């Protein structure tokens, strides 16, 4: 039995033993790798006001946000709420979320950190119309009542 190795983005794919010489997709020598599957729950938010996103929306992985008439400052949920929703979280557990600005006019979303979050290097967290922001939240403390995490901006203002 193989042991999963952990990378900075979670566990590496698990090898499955295959017969020598067999041919199947993903074959690397005599070992086939199966990539981990992540379930995604897409949330569409159309609100003419600032929004504090729910932990379930962040854990879902994709938020489509329409500002409905003006620039907005949306906030990530508190670290305590994220911890409560993320069953089995340990120090180093991470959540990636993509937020797409689907506004029909030049309306910008600015993302603000929730309570208990540290903004790594004060990253830019603005998302222009028809652009995408991608963020990673990494837990640094999973003690209830003292939960903490760091918010990393992977991309913001849109490269996609």
BELRA-V198958 format. One record per pair of residues at least 24 apart in sequence whose C-alpha atoms are under 10 Angstrom apart, sorted by the first residue. I is the first residue (numbers start at 1). J is the second residue. Records with the same first field share a line. If there is no record, write none. Layout:
I: J + J
//
This chain:
8: 92 + 93 + 94
9: 92 + 93 + 94 + 95 + 96 + 136 + 138
10: 36 + 92 + 93 + 94 + 95
11: 35 + 36
12: 36
13: 37
40: 97
42: 98 + 99
43: 99
44: 99 + 100 + 102
45: 101 + 102
46: 102 + 103
47: 72
48: 72
49: 73 + 74
50: 74 + 75 + 109 + 110 + 111
51: 75 + 76 + 77 + 111
52: 76 + 77 + 78 + 111 + 112 + 113 + 114
53: 77 + 78 + 114
54: 78 + 81 + 82 + 85
55: 79 + 80 + 81 + 82 + 83 + 84 + 85 + 86
56: 81 + 82 + 85 + 86
57: 97
58: 82 + 85 + 95 + 96 + 97 + 98 + 99 + 135 + 137
59: 85 + 86 + 94 + 95 + 96 + 97
60: 95 + 96 + 97 + 98
61: 95 + 96 + 97 + 98 + 99 + 134 + 135
62: 96 + 97 + 98 + 99 + 100 + 134
63: 97 + 98 + 99 + 100 + 101 + 102 + 132 + 133
64: 98 + 99 + 100 + 101 + 102 + 103 + 132
65: 99 + 100 + 101 + 102 + 103 + 109 + 129 + 130 + 132
66: 100 + 101 + 102 + 103 + 104 + 105 + 107 + 108 + 109 + 129 + 130
67: 101 + 102 + 103 + 104 + 105 + 106 + 107 + 108 + 109 + 129
68: 102 + 103 + 104 + 105 + 107
69: 103 + 104 + 105 + 106 + 107
70: 103 + 105 + 106 + 107 + 108 + 109
71: 103 + 105 + 106 + 107 + 108 + 109 + 110 + 128 + 129
72: 107 + 108 + 109 + 110 + 111 + 126 + 127
73: 108 + 109 + 110 + 111 + 112 + 125 + 126
74: 109 + 110 + 111 + 112 + 113 + 114 + 126
75: 110 + 111 + 112 + 113 + 114 + 115
76: 111 + 112 + 113 + 114 + 115 + 117 + 151
77: 112 + 113 + 114 + 115 + 116 + 117
78: 113 + 114 + 115 + 116 + 117 + 147 + 148 + 149
79: 113 + 114 + 115 + 116 + 117 + 118 + 137 + 139 + 141 + 142 + 144 + 145 + 146 + 147 + 148 + 149 + 150
80: 114 + 115 + 116 + 117 + 142 + 143 + 144 + 145 + 146 + 147 + 148 + 149
81: 114 + 115 + 116 + 144 + 147
82: 114 + 137 + 139 + 147 + 148 + 149
83: 139 + 141 + 142 + 143 + 144 + 147 + 148 + 149
84: 142 + 144 + 147
88: 142
89: 138 + 139 + 141 + 142
90: 138 + 139 + 140 + 141 + 142 + 143
91: 138 + 139 + 140 + 141 + 142 + 143 + 147 + 148 + 149
92: 137 + 138 + 139 + 140 + 141 + 142 + 149 + 150
93: 137 + 138 + 139 + 140 + 141 + 142 + 149
94: 136 + 137 + 138 + 139 + 140 + 149 + 150 + 151
95: 135 + 136 + 137 + 138 + 139 + 151
96: 134 + 135 + 136 + 137 + 138 + 151 + 152 + 153 + 154
97: 133 + 134 + 135 + 136 + 137 + 154
98: 132 + 133 + 134 + 135 + 136 + 154 + 155 + 156
99: 127 + 131 + 132 + 133 + 134 + 135 + 156
100: 127 + 128 + 129 + 130 + 131 + 132 + 133 + 134 + 156 + 157 + 158 + 160
101: 126 + 127 + 128 + 129 + 130 + 131 + 132 + 133 + 157 + 158
102: 128 + 129 + 130 + 131 + 132
103: 128 + 129 + 130 + 131
104: 129 + 130
105: 129 + 130
106: 130
108: 157
109: 133 + 157
110: 156 + 157
111: 156
113: 150 + 151
114: 149 + 151
115: 147 + 148 + 149
116: 141 + 145 + 146 + 147 + 148 + 149 + 150
117: 147 + 148 + 149 + 150 + 151
118: 148 + 149 + 150 + 151 + 152
119: 149 + 150 + 151 + 152 + 153
120: 149 + 150 + 151 + 152 + 153
121: 150 + 151 + 152 + 153
122: 151 + 152 + 153
123: 151 + 152 + 153 + 154 + 155 + 156
124: 152 + 153 + 154 + 155 + 156 + 157
125: 152 + 153 + 154 + 155 + 156 + 157
126: 155 + 156 + 157 + 158
127: 155 + 156 + 157 + 158
128: 156 + 157 + 158
129: 157 + 158
130: 157 + 158 + 160
131: 156 + 157 + 158 + 159 + 160
132: 156 + 157 + 158 + 159 + 160
133: 157 + 158 + 159 + 160
134: 158
//
